[in-house]
Amino acid sequence: MQDPYADTEWNDALRKAGILPEKPPIRTQETESEPVSLTLTKDGTKDYATMTLDELDDFEDDDPEFFEEFKKKRMAEWKESLIKKRFGEVLEISGVDYVKEINNAGEGIWVVLHLYKQGFPLCALINRHISALAPKFPDVKFVKSIATTCVPNFPDASLPAIFIYFEGDLKRQIVGQLEFGGLNLTEQGLEWILAQEGVLKTELTSDPRLTANNRSRITTVRGQNRADDSDDE
């Protein structure tokens, strides 16, 4: 059988007509050191970037060195994607799960634990916010637990409470309504708080709580003024 990659006039004519595939690039020491492109194709119809590792095995004999490097790159990307997408939702735990899910979360893992109590509006608000943030930042482990199931006799005055861990070590405590700015806390506000602690990377460029807090202070002052006026009457 004639070699389709042989450098002949006949093969050149067939290539121009689209009957034969283009010749593969000559592999030199420089090109071998360059990273493998995920968009390379071999015959114009097969896109290796879209193949599974098992499918790539069928083509390995064509160019063993190329495919070995290519498969290593694909495997590394696959593992990285698993790490980044390992969470994505809020995990509810009890006290017996604390060590496993918090202290033993794993290397390079940030954990955001929300201790709450049912019937507390700000606790319910934060639970809604972390439910929205979890799929947005799937590399962060968001956890919630009824406070007294994790910490017996945890005081209601300290709720809501968020504990931030990195690789099992406690890095920050955010405790009490004032720390969160009360019911004016938005999802973006909580995102900003966590970003300042290094938990996640945000695209926000300023603290969205400033406007909310300013509105809260203005409302409080107006309310006090109205109360003072009514006392004078």
FIVEX-881724 format. One record per residue (C-alpha): residue number from 1; residue in one letter; chain; x, y, z. Coordinates in Angstrom, 1 decimal, padded with zeros to 4 digits, m for minus. Layout:
N
[zapa NUM,"A","A",[X,Y,Z]]
...
This chain:
233
[zapa 1,"M","A",[000.0,000.0,000.0]]
[zapa 2,"Q","A",[001.3,003.4,m000.9]]
[zapa 3,"D","A",[002.3,005.6,002.0]]
[zapa 4,"P","A",[m000.2,008.5,002.2]]
[zapa 5,"Y","A",[002.4,010.6,003.9]]
[zapa 6,"A","A",[005.2,010.0,001.3]]
[zapa 7,"D","A",[006.5,013.2,m000.2]]
[zapa 8,"T","A",[005.5,012.6,m003.9]]
[zapa 9,"E","A",[003.8,014.7,m006.6]]
[zapa 10,"W","A",[000.9,012.3,m006.7]]
[zapa 11,"N","A",[000.3,012.6,m003.0]]
[zapa 12,"D","A",[000.6,016.4,m003.2]]
[zapa 13,"A","A",[m002.1,016.4,m005.8]]
[zapa 14,"L","A",[m004.3,014.2,m003.7]]
[zapa 15,"R","A",[m003.8,016.4,m000.7]]
[zapa 16,"K","A",[m004.8,019.5,m002.7]]
[zapa 17,"A","A",[m008.0,017.7,m003.8]]
[zapa 18,"G","A",[m008.8,016.9,m000.2]]
[zapa 19,"I","A",[m008.5,013.1,m000.7]]
[zapa 20,"L","A",[m005.5,012.7,001.5]]
[zapa 21,"P","A",[m005.0,014.4,004.9]]
[zapa 22,"E","A",[m002.3,017.0,005.3]]
[zapa 23,"K","A",[001.1,015.7,006.2]]
[zapa 24,"P","A",[001.8,015.8,010.0]]
[zapa 25,"P","A",[004.4,018.4,011.1]]
[zapa 26,"I","A",[008.0,017.3,011.3]]
[zapa 27,"R","A",[008.8,016.6,014.9]]
[zapa 28,"T","A",[012.0,018.4,016.0]]
[zapa 29,"Q","A",[013.5,018.9,019.4]]
[zapa 30,"E","A",[011.9,022.3,019.7]]
[zapa 31,"T","A",[008.4,021.1,018.8]]
[zapa 32,"E","A",[008.7,018.1,021.1]]
[zapa 33,"S","A",[009.3,020.5,024.0]]
[zapa 34,"E","A",[006.2,022.6,023.3]]
[zapa 35,"P","A",[002.9,021.8,025.1]]
[zapa 36,"V","A",[000.4,019.6,023.3]]
[zapa 37,"S","A",[m002.6,021.5,021.8]]
[zapa 38,"L","A",[m006.0,020.1,022.8]]
[zapa 39,"T","A",[m007.3,021.1,019.4]]
[zapa 40,"L","A",[m005.0,018.9,017.3]]
[zapa 41,"T","A",[m006.6,016.5,014.8]]
[zapa 42,"K","A",[m004.9,013.6,013.0]]
[zapa 43,"D","A",[m007.1,013.1,009.9]]
[zapa 44,"G","A",[m009.3,016.1,009.8]]
[zapa 45,"T","A",[m012.4,014.3,011.2]]
[zapa 46,"K","A",[m011.2,013.1,014.6]]
[zapa 47,"D","A",[m010.8,015.7,017.4]]
[zapa 48,"Y","A",[m008.7,014.1,020.1]]
[zapa 49,"A","A",[m009.7,016.9,022.5]]
[zapa 50,"T","A",[m013.3,015.5,022.6]]
[zapa 51,"M","A",[m012.3,011.8,023.1]]
[zapa 52,"T","A",[m012.3,009.9,026.3]]
[zapa 53,"L","A",[m009.2,008.3,027.6]]
[zapa 54,"D","A",[m010.5,004.9,026.4]]
[zapa 55,"E","A",[m011.1,006.2,022.9]]
[zapa 56,"L","A",[m007.6,007.6,022.7]]
[zapa 57,"D","A",[m006.2,004.1,023.4]]
[zapa 58,"D","A",[m007.5,003.1,019.9]]
[zapa 59,"F","A",[m005.2,005.6,018.3]]
[zapa 60,"E","A",[m002.1,005.2,020.5]]
[zapa 61,"D","A",[m000.2,003.1,018.0]]
[zapa 62,"D","A",[m000.2,006.0,015.5]]
[zapa 63,"D","A",[002.2,008.1,017.5]]
[zapa 64,"P","A",[003.0,006.6,021.0]]
[zapa 65,"E","A",[005.0,009.6,022.2]]
[zapa 66,"F","A",[002.3,012.1,021.2]]
[zapa 67,"F","A",[m000.5,010.2,022.7]]
[zapa 68,"E","A",[001.3,009.5,026.0]]
[zapa 69,"E","A",[001.9,013.2,026.5]]
[zapa 70,"F","A",[m001.6,014.0,025.4]]
[zapa 71,"K","A",[m003.2,011.5,027.8]]
[zapa 72,"K","A",[m001.2,012.8,030.7]]
[zapa 73,"K","A",[m002.4,016.3,030.0]]
[zapa 74,"R","A",[m006.0,015.1,029.7]]
[zapa 75,"M","A",[m005.7,013.2,033.0]]
[zapa 76,"A","A",[m004.3,016.2,034.8]]
[zapa 77,"E","A",[m007.1,018.4,033.5]]
[zapa 78,"W","A",[m009.7,015.8,034.5]]
[zapa 79,"K","A",[m008.3,015.6,038.1]]
[zapa 80,"E","A",[m008.2,019.4,038.4]]
[zapa 81,"S","A",[m011.8,019.7,037.3]]
[zapa 82,"L","A",[m012.8,017.1,039.9]]
[zapa 83,"I","A",[m011.1,019.1,042.6]]
[zapa 84,"K","A",[m012.8,022.3,041.5]]
[zapa 85,"K","A",[m016.2,020.8,041.3]]
[zapa 86,"R","A",[m016.1,018.4,044.3]]
[zapa 87,"F","A",[m018.8,020.4,046.3]]
[zapa 88,"G","A",[m021.3,022.8,044.8]]
[zapa 89,"E","A",[m024.0,022.4,047.5]]
[zapa 90,"V","A",[m024.5,023.0,051.2]]
[zapa 91,"L","A",[m023.9,020.0,053.4]]
[zapa 92,"E","A",[m026.0,019.7,056.6]]
[zapa 93,"I","A",[m024.2,018.0,059.5]]
[zapa 94,"S","A",[m024.6,017.2,063.1]]
[zapa 95,"G","A",[m022.0,017.0,065.9]]
[zapa 96,"V","A",[m020.9,013.5,065.1]]
[zapa 97,"D","A",[m019.9,014.6,061.6]]
[zapa 98,"Y","A",[m017.8,017.6,062.8]]
[zapa 99,"V","A",[m014.4,016.0,062.8]]
[zapa 100,"K","A",[m014.8,014.2,059.5]]
[zapa 101,"E","A",[m016.4,017.0,057.5]]
[zapa 102,"I","A",[m014.7,020.0,059.1]]
[zapa 103,"N","A",[m011.3,019.1,060.7]]
[zapa 104,"N","A",[m010.6,016.4,058.2]]
[zapa 105,"A","A",[m011.9,018.2,055.1]]
[zapa 106,"G","A",[m008.6,017.7,053.3]]
[zapa 107,"E","A",[m005.6,019.5,051.9]]
[zapa 108,"G","A",[m006.2,022.9,050.3]]
[zapa 109,"I","A",[m009.9,022.9,051.3]]
[zapa 110,"W","A",[m011.7,026.0,052.7]]
[zapa 111,"V","A",[m014.8,025.2,054.8]]
[zapa 112,"V","A",[m017.5,027.7,055.6]]
[zapa 113,"L","A",[m019.6,026.4,058.5]]
[zapa 114,"H","A",[m022.8,028.2,059.4]]
[zapa 115,"L","A",[m024.3,027.6,062.8]]
[zapa 116,"Y","A",[m027.9,028.5,062.9]]
[zapa 117,"K","A",[m031.2,028.2,064.8]]
[zapa 118,"Q","A",[m034.6,027.7,063.2]]
[zapa 119,"G","A",[m036.9,030.7,063.6]]
[zapa 120,"F","A",[m034.1,033.3,063.4]]
[zapa 121,"P","A",[m034.7,035.4,060.3]]
[zapa 122,"L","A",[m031.0,036.3,059.8]]
[zapa 123,"C","A",[m030.0,032.6,060.1]]
[zapa 124,"A","A",[m032.6,031.8,057.4]]
[zapa 125,"L","A",[m031.3,034.6,055.2]]
[zapa 126,"I","A",[m027.7,033.4,055.5]]
[zapa 127,"N","A",[m028.8,029.8,054.7]]
[zapa 128,"R","A",[m030.3,031.1,051.5]]
[zapa 129,"H","A",[m027.2,033.0,050.7]]
[zapa 130,"I","A",[m024.8,030.1,051.1]]
[zapa 131,"S","A",[m027.2,027.9,049.1]]
[zapa 132,"A","A",[m026.7,030.4,046.2]]
[zapa 133,"L","A",[m022.9,030.7,046.8]]
[zapa 134,"A","A",[m022.2,027.0,047.0]]
[zapa 135,"P","A",[m022.7,026.2,043.2]]
[zapa 136,"K","A",[m021.0,029.5,042.3]]
[zapa 137,"F","A",[m017.9,028.5,044.2]]
[zapa 138,"P","A",[m017.8,024.7,044.0]]
[zapa 139,"D","A",[m014.2,024.5,045.3]]
[zapa 140,"V","A",[m015.4,025.8,048.7]]
[zapa 141,"K","A",[m017.1,023.4,051.1]]
[zapa 142,"F","A",[m020.2,025.1,052.5]]
[zapa 143,"V","A",[m021.6,023.4,055.6]]
[zapa 144,"K","A",[m024.5,024.3,057.9]]
[zapa 145,"S","A",[m025.7,022.9,061.2]]
[zapa 146,"I","A",[m028.2,023.7,064.0]]
[zapa 147,"A","A",[m025.9,025.3,066.5]]
[zapa 148,"T","A",[m026.7,023.2,069.5]]
[zapa 149,"T","A",[m026.2,019.9,067.6]]
[zapa 150,"C","A",[m022.6,020.9,067.1]]
[zapa 151,"V","A",[m021.9,023.0,070.2]]
[zapa 152,"P","A",[m024.0,022.1,073.2]]
[zapa 153,"N","A",[m025.6,025.2,074.9]]
[zapa 154,"F","A",[m024.4,027.5,072.1]]
[zapa 155,"P","A",[m025.9,030.9,073.1]]
[zapa 156,"D","A",[m028.7,032.4,070.9]]
[zapa 157,"A","A",[m027.1,035.8,071.4]]
[zapa 158,"S","A",[m024.1,034.6,069.3]]
[zapa 159,"L","A",[m026.3,033.6,066.3]]
[zapa 160,"P","A",[m025.9,033.6,063.5]]
[zapa 161,"A","A",[m022.3,032.3,063.5]]
[zapa 162,"I","A",[m019.9,031.5,060.7]]
[zapa 163,"F","A",[m016.7,029.6,061.3]]
[zapa 164,"I","A",[m014.1,029.6,058.5]]
[zapa 165,"Y","A",[m011.6,026.7,058.3]]
[zapa 166,"F","A",[m008.7,026.0,056.0]]
[zapa 167,"E","A",[m007.2,022.5,055.9]]
[zapa 168,"G","A",[m009.0,021.8,059.2]]
[zapa 169,"D","A",[m007.7,024.8,061.1]]
[zapa 170,"L","A",[m010.0,027.5,062.4]]
[zapa 171,"K","A",[m009.1,030.8,060.7]]
[zapa 172,"R","A",[m012.0,033.2,061.5]]
[zapa 173,"Q","A",[m015.2,033.5,063.5]]
[zapa 174,"I","A",[m018.0,035.8,062.5]]
[zapa 175,"V","A",[m020.5,035.8,065.4]]
[zapa 176,"G","A",[m023.7,037.8,066.0]]
[zapa 177,"Q","A",[m026.1,039.9,064.0]]
[zapa 178,"L","A",[m024.0,043.1,064.1]]
[zapa 179,"E","A",[m021.0,041.3,062.5]]
[zapa 180,"F","A",[m023.2,040.6,059.5]]
[zapa 181,"G","A",[m025.0,043.9,059.3]]
[zapa 182,"G","A",[m028.4,042.5,060.2]]
[zapa 183,"L","A",[m031.1,041.7,057.7]]
[zapa 184,"N","A",[m029.6,044.1,055.2]]
[zapa 185,"L","A",[m027.0,041.4,054.4]]
[zapa 186,"T","A",[m027.1,040.5,050.7]]
[zapa 187,"E","A",[m025.7,037.5,048.9]]
[zapa 188,"Q","A",[m023.0,039.8,047.4]]
[zapa 189,"G","A",[m022.3,041.1,050.9]]
[zapa 190,"L","A",[m021.6,037.7,052.2]]
[zapa 191,"E","A",[m019.5,036.9,049.2]]
[zapa 192,"W","A",[m017.4,040.0,049.9]]
[zapa 193,"I","A",[m016.9,038.9,053.5]]
[zapa 194,"L","A",[m015.7,035.5,052.5]]
[zapa 195,"A","A",[m013.4,036.9,049.7]]
[zapa 196,"Q","A",[m011.7,039.2,052.3]]
[zapa 197,"E","A",[m010.8,036.1,054.3]]
[zapa 198,"G","A",[m009.3,034.4,051.3]]
[zapa 199,"V","A",[m012.0,031.8,051.1]]
[zapa 200,"L","A",[m012.9,032.6,047.5]]
[zapa 201,"K","A",[m012.1,034.9,044.6]]
[zapa 202,"T","A",[m014.8,037.4,043.8]]
[zapa 203,"E","A",[m015.3,039.7,040.8]]
[zapa 204,"L","A",[m016.8,042.3,043.2]]
[zapa 205,"T","A",[m014.6,045.5,043.3]]
[zapa 206,"S","A",[m016.1,047.1,046.4]]
[zapa 207,"D","A",[m017.9,046.2,049.5]]
[zapa 208,"P","A",[m021.6,046.0,048.6]]
[zapa 209,"R","A",[m022.6,046.2,052.3]]
[zapa 210,"L","A",[m021.6,049.9,052.6]]
[zapa 211,"T","A",[m024.7,051.1,050.8]]
[zapa 212,"A","A",[m026.9,048.7,052.8]]
[zapa 213,"N","A",[m025.3,049.7,056.1]]
[zapa 214,"N","A",[m025.6,053.4,055.3]]
[zapa 215,"R","A",[m029.3,052.9,054.5]]
[zapa 216,"S","A",[m029.7,051.1,057.8]]
[zapa 217,"R","A",[m028.1,053.9,059.8]]
[zapa 218,"I","A",[m030.2,056.5,058.0]]
[zapa 219,"T","A",[m033.3,054.6,058.8]]
[zapa 220,"T","A",[m032.4,054.2,062.4]]
[zapa 221,"V","A",[m031.7,057.9,062.8]]
[zapa 222,"R","A",[m034.9,058.8,061.2]]
[zapa 223,"G","A",[m036.8,056.4,063.4]]
[zapa 224,"Q","A",[m035.2,057.9,066.5]]
[zapa 225,"N","A",[m036.0,061.4,065.3]]
[zapa 226,"R","A",[m039.7,060.5,064.9]]
[zapa 227,"A","A",[m039.7,058.9,068.3]]
[zapa 228,"D","A",[m038.2,062.1,069.9]]
[zapa 229,"D","A",[m040.7,064.3,068.1]]
[zapa 230,"S","A",[m043.6,062.2,069.4]]
[zapa 231,"D","A",[m042.2,062.5,073.0]]
[zapa 232,"D","A",[m042.1,066.2,072.7]]
[zapa 233,"E","A",[m045.8,066.4,071.8]]
